[in-house]
Amino acid sequence: MAQFKAVTFKGKKTAMKALHTLEDYSPEYYWIDDVAVVSRSKHGHLRVNSTWAQDESGKAGLGWGAVAGGLIGLLAGPGGALAGAAVGGSMGGLLGAAEDVAFDDPALDDFAAALDKDTSAIIIVADEAEIADFWSAVEPFGGEVIDTDLDEKDVQALRKALKS
């Protein structure tokens, strides 16, 4: 079962600083290419950065990182759909996914609400083992944790929408 974990921080650059610190760790975390960082400026502008690996052709894969980017797009409203489309897939695919993907989960609503002005978050969608390793690495940075299990049907619908 897929799980969602986000750690939110005050300051639009805090999550990215945490990610850069984690990227420098040796040996490299195996999940580092599956995280996304989302930030909202003091003016309310949303920015999404995803680290998922790309193949030689430059096309983004549909691993957990793509799912995280697409999920952000669905959760963060119209601005999030644009940002999520940039990192998670096509705009049409994400808007179409909104009809097929319910994500009726209070924890995901809490995450969307936590993306207030001048905040940031580091996010992962992964299996239980990756989530545990992610949390042990990110916990020292502090922040507020929001996590939940994702319905497999919704994850598959989101992956399908991201392919279009």
Helices and strands as residue ranges (DSSP letters): E 3-10, H 14-23, G 32-34, E 35-40, E 46-50, H 64-75, H 77-88, H 91-100, H 106-114, E 119-126, H 128-138, G 139-141, E 144-149, H 152-163
